[in-house]
Amino acid sequence: MDIEKIIKAYDNPDKLINLIKEITPTDRKIKIMNVCGSHEHTITFSGMRSILPDNIELIPGPGCPVCVCSESDIINAINLSKREDTILVTYGDMLRVPTGIGSIRTEGKNYKMVSAPHEITKIAQQNPDKNVVFFSIGFETTTAPTAAFLEIGVPKNVTVLTSQKLTPEIMDILVEDTEIGIDAFIAPGHVSAIVGANAWKKFPEKHKIPTVVAGFEPENLLLAIAVIILQLVNKKPSLENVYRGVVKNEGNRKALELIYKYFEKTDVNWRGIGYIPNSGLDFKEEFGILDARKRFELPQIEEKKIRDCICDKIILGKAYPSECKLFGKACTPGNPKGPCMVSGEGACNIWYRARKSQQGV
């Protein structure tokens, strides 16, 4: 049975669940990792784990850019906001991410929240005597708007503190970690819309594991899981795209062109994971005037582990949020102790809200 026949014949969740139950081998554990916070949200809130065969394990991975933003970058952002001549601007979730010295909200001084890069221009124009630093974080989906913002042209008093990560590179590290033992990937839908389905070809070709690009509706994720199980049963790993209305093989060429006009790959630190070669983006030399790191000579600050927090293991797919002794007790969305509890895309935040929803709170 090929993917086209599955799409035509299994056109609702009940049929897909029955298909998965029929074809799933019972003699082994199957670990499928998603690397998208929105996927994890759908999986958790739909109760998908409870209706699939017991030996299918759906593992949340590093799908939240807020969770993996390095502590060094956040502390540098805090310190920049304390300068009288500077205004720090960033996305709302970043204001609450904890570090060893606190968060931007608790320890920062001159900062503003934005929901999109274009808002920065107005702030800069209203404060011509201030340095306006855009703390830009995220995966490819948020890097594209940042590049578009730069292409339009920014006021002279604007610089950018980049903390942008590349998803395919982290997946390379994860699949090679035998402690995790990943059997297949559900590739992130939003990121794939930028980088293209072909960005994931190396996983079935190099690592011999099924990889399926999926959307965010439960039935689309169930379709992806069914395709993965068939590939495992037939021992024919391949790349498939079941989110075709949004994701093209080549991705968004214009967005990629803009990203790599201003940025180039570099080694970066992923919080809780460490430095990964060529897994982030930094300004090309000719655009150094826009680089806040160079403008303010920002140091690299050693990362410190948060006591009793296991966000590092959760991000790597080595533990679930419920296994953390802080989860739902000392650590809640209203009082996050670790980065995984801050954003709506963080696994701990998702699991906490799902638990409260089930309890009717």
C-alpha positions, 0 to 999 in steps of 0.5 A: 500500500502506497501513500496515495492509496492511504490518502484516498482510502483512509479519509478520517481519524477512525480509519487511520487509527484502525489502520495503525493498529492493524499494521503496527508490529507488536514485537518492538517499541517504535519511537517517533520524534516530533520536533515541532511545538505545534505538533506536540500540542496537537498530539497531547491535547487530542489524547493521541498517545492514549489511542495508539498501540502501547508500543508506539512512543511519540517523543517530543523533541526540541521543537520550541526555539524559546527553550533552546535559546542559549542562556548566554544570549539571554543574559547579554540581552538583560545587560543590554537593557540595563544600558541607559542609551539602549532599548531592547526589543524582543518577542513576548515569550523571551521576556520570561525565560529564566536564567541564572540571574533572572529573566529580562522581565525581572532583571531588565530595565529598558525593554519593549515587546514586539509581535513582529519585526516591522514594529521595531522601525517605529520604536527606533524612529521615536527614539533616535537618541537610543540604540535599539537592539532587536533580540531575534530568536527562533528557527527558520520560520522566524528568521525569514521575517527578520531577513525581510525586515533587514531587506526593507532597510532599518534605521541607523540606530537599530542592531540585531542580537541574533540567536537563530537556530537551524532545525535539520542540524539538530535532528542530525545530532538527535538521530545519532544519539543511541540513548534516544533510539529514534526510529522515525521523524515527523518533520516540522510543518512550519519550518518545512514551509520555509526550507522545503520537504527536500531538507529532510532527505538525508534522514532516510538516505543517510540514517535509514529512518522514515521521515514524514512532513506533517501538518497540525490537524490530528488526522494529518498527524495520524496519516503521517504515523501510518505512513511511518509504520508502513515504511518500518514494516516494509523496511523501506525508509523514505521521505514523504510529505502529507502537508502538500497544500503548504509545503513544497519540495523546494520550500520558499525560495524567496525566503531562503534567498533573503535569509542567506543574503544576510546570514551564514551558518555558524556554530551555536550553543543550544541550551541544554544541548551544547555547541553544534557545528553549523546549526545557527546563523550569524551575520555575514561580514559585510553586514557586521554593522547590523550585528549587536554582538560586534557593536557592543562587544558582547561576551560568551557567558558560561551556561549554568544548569537550573537545579532539579530542572530536566529541560535538557533531557526533555528537549533531547527526548530522553525524558517526559515533562511529568518526570521532572520533580519541579513539574506542576509544583515549583514550576508552572507557566505562571512561575517557570523555573526552566525554559520548557515551561515558558512558551506555548510551544514548550513541552512542559507548558503544553503538558501542564495546560493539557493536564489542567484542561483534563482536570477541568481547571 
